[in-house]
Amino acid sequence: MTLDKLVGSAAEAVADIPDGASLAVGGFGLAGIPWFLIEALLEQGAGGLTIVSNNCGVDGAGLGLLLEARKIDKVIASYIGENKEFGRQFLAGEVTVELTPQGTLAERMRAGGSGIGAFFTPTGVGTLVSDGGLPWRYNTDGSIALSSPQKEVREFHGQEMVLEESIVTDFALIRAAVVDKAGNCRFHAAAQNFNPPAAMSGRITIVEAEKVVEVGELDPEDIHLPGIFVKRIVELTPEQAARKEIEQRTTRQRETISGPGEAAE
């Protein structure tokens, strides 16, 4: 007998996410984000959400869609990024934003999935991250409604370190390149940055898979995330799997090498 965690659709996979739920969402910028799970959640209509992710998408794409629909109440992220609406809502007092150093955020999620309650890190010592006072939410008049608390700082091996609590969320939405039916995942390139820790952080982790294979087809050494962290799998169509966007596409004219007596282009 083998474990088969496939569900029929993205809509079915997110159907039980309630109002007020917390979600860890994988991806880095727009690379490796769970496009179709996010859109299915938007269609499902759950609101008052707490989102834990590296950023909150961009205007008109990814988590930016949930933000524009006023479905998000709080975001724990490492940066606001290129989402103008995210910045506007934060400064207008419409959303709570807990900014966290990027490596610390990844470790807080990984630690949550590993059963670690908190850990000490040197990152942020001597700044508002450790001393408190970092604005989390503004009033409509621009004054600070809620700010970060002061955190415990201790010395280890001659270096001061700040205590950071781990993160465990109700759900996690991730995307993987190859997944077997037991939920073992392999990620491609930059998609490996935040998808594994996000998956570990969620009590119920849902993965949209570009390709689904039988159990045993993935070499154990090629597995980036064990299936024990995954509860549901949504298999994408080839057209859906091909959807891979980035925030900004920048190119330059290709230089060609000139031959003898020719001018370089």
N, C-alpha and C positions, 0 to 999 in steps of 0.2 A: 504494500500500500504506500502511496505517496501523497504528500500534502499538496492540494491544489487551491491556491488562494485567488484565482482569477474571478473577477466579477464582470457582469455584462457590459457596464458602461461607466463613464465618469460620473454621470448623474446618480447612478445607483451607489457608487462608491462614497459619495459625499452626502447622501440623503439624510443621514442621521446626525450631521453636525448641527448643534443647536445654537440659538442666540447666546452670546456671551462666551462662546468657546474660545480657548487659546489654541493657536496653531503655529507650529514651526514649519517654515516653508523654505525649501532648498533652492539652490541656484546662486549665481554670482552676477549681479547686474541683471541682464536678460539671458545669460548663458546658463543652460541647464535648469531653467525654471519649469515647474509643472504647468504649462500653458493651459491644458484642457481641464485639469482639476480645478484650477483657479476660475476658469470661465463657467464650469459646472456649478461651483459654489456660488458664484454671482447669480446665476440663474435660479439656484435653490433658494436664495434669499436670506440666509442667516445674517444677522447683524450684531452689533456690539462686540465685535471680535477683537481679541488681542493677537497680534501677529508678531512672531519672532523670526526675523530674517535679516540677511546682510543689509538689505535696503528695501525699499517699498516700490520696486518697479519703476516705470517711467510714465509720463503722461500718456494715457490711452493704451497702455499695455501692461501685462502681468498684474502684479498686486495693485498697480495704479488704477485698474478698473474697479476693484473693491473700494479703494479710497475715494474715487470720484463718486461712487454710488452711496457714500456715507455708511459703509458697512463696517468700518474699522474704528474702534474707540481708542486703542493703544497700540503702539509699535515699539518693539525692542529691536534696535538695529545699530549698525556701526556708522552709518552715514545717511544723509538725506538724498545724496546723489543728484541726479538730473531731473528729478520730479518736482516741477514748479508747484503743482497743486499740493504735494506733500508739504513743502515749505510754507505755502500759504496757510494751509489748515493748522499747522503747528503754531505759527506766529499769531494766528487769529484766535487761538485758544479752542480749536475744534477737535483736536486730537492730542493725546498724551504721547510723548516721544522720550523713551529712555535710551539715550545714546550710550553705546558701550564700545570700548576698543575692539577692533575686529578680531584679533586673536583671542581675546578674552571671551567674546561672544561665542566663537566656535567651541572653545573649551567649556563654557558654561552649559552648552547643549550636550556636548560629548559626556561631560561629567554627570549630567542628569540621567542620561541613558545608561551610565555605568554604576549608578547607585551611590554616587559621591555627592554629599550634601553641599559641600563648599570646598574651596581651595584658596591658597595664597599665591599671588603673582606680583612681580615687581612692576608690572605695567600699570601706570596711572598714579603711582605713589607721588605725593607732593603736588597733585593737581586737584581740580574739582572732582575728579573721579573718586578719589579717596577722601578728600576733605569735605565733600558735600557742597551743595549750593548750585549744582548744575540744573538749569531749568528743564523741567519735565513737561510742564503745561503752563500756558499763559492765560491770563484773563483777556477779555476782549479789548481792554484799554492798554494792553501791552505790558502790564505788570505781571509778576510771576505768581501764579496760583499754586504751583507745586514744584518743589525742587528736590534734588537727590539728597539722601541722608548721608551723614558722615559714616565711614566704614572703619572697621578695626584694622589697625596696622601693627604688624609685629616684625621682629628682626629674625631672619634665618641666615646662617652662614655669613654673618656680617652685612647682610643686605636687607633693607626694609621692604616689606611686601604687604599688599592689601588683600583683605578677605573678600572673595567674590562668591556669591551663592550660585549653585547650579540651576538649570532651567529644565523643568518637565512640563510638557504641554499636553492638552487633551488629545490633539490630533497632530499629525505631520503630513505634509503634502510634498512629494519629491518626484524627480524624474531620473530615470536610469536608461542607459543604452541597451543593456541586455539583462534580462531577469529570468530566472527559471521559475517553475510553477510553485516552488517552495518559498520564493521571495528572495533568494540569494541574488545580489545585484552587482553589476559592473557598470562603472561610469566612464564617460569619455572626457579626457582633457580637463578643462576648467570646471566642468560639471561636478567634479569630485571635490571641489573646494568646500561647499556648504551642504551638499545633499546628505553625505553620511552622518555628520553630527545632528542635522535636523531630523533625520530618520530615527536616530537613537533617542532623541529628546521626546518624541511623541509616544503617548500611551497606545494610540491606534495610528499606525503609519500606513499611508496609502501611496503607492508608487504608480506613475504612468510609465509604461515600458515601451521603448521604441521597438524592441524585439523580445519575444517570449520563447524560451526553449524548454525542453524537458529536463527534469532533475537528473543531474549527472553529466550534462553536456558542458557545463562550466567547470574548468579545471579549478580545484580548490585554491590554487595559488593565484588565480585570476579574479577571485571574488573580493570585492572591496567592502561589501556590507553583508553580514550573515543574514539569512532569511528570518531568524528569530525576531528581528526588529520590524519585520513587515507583516501586516495583517491582510492587506488587500492589494490586488494587482489589476490595473486596467491596461489592456493591450491596445496600443495605438495602431491605426491603419498606416500603410506606407506613406500616404499623403500627410497624415498628422505627424508621423515621425520625422518627416523632412522639414518641419517647421522649426527653424533655428534662426533667431534674430539677435542682433546686438544693438547696443544703444546708439553708437555712432560708427558709420562705415567711412573710414578715411583711406584714401589711396593716393599714390603718386605716380607720375608717368614713368613707365619702365625705361630704364636706360639701356641702350644697345651699344655693343662694342663695334667701333668702326674698323673697317679693313684698311689696308695700306692705301694711302692717298685719299681716304674718305674722311669727312668731318663727322665727329660724334654727334648723335641726335640729342 
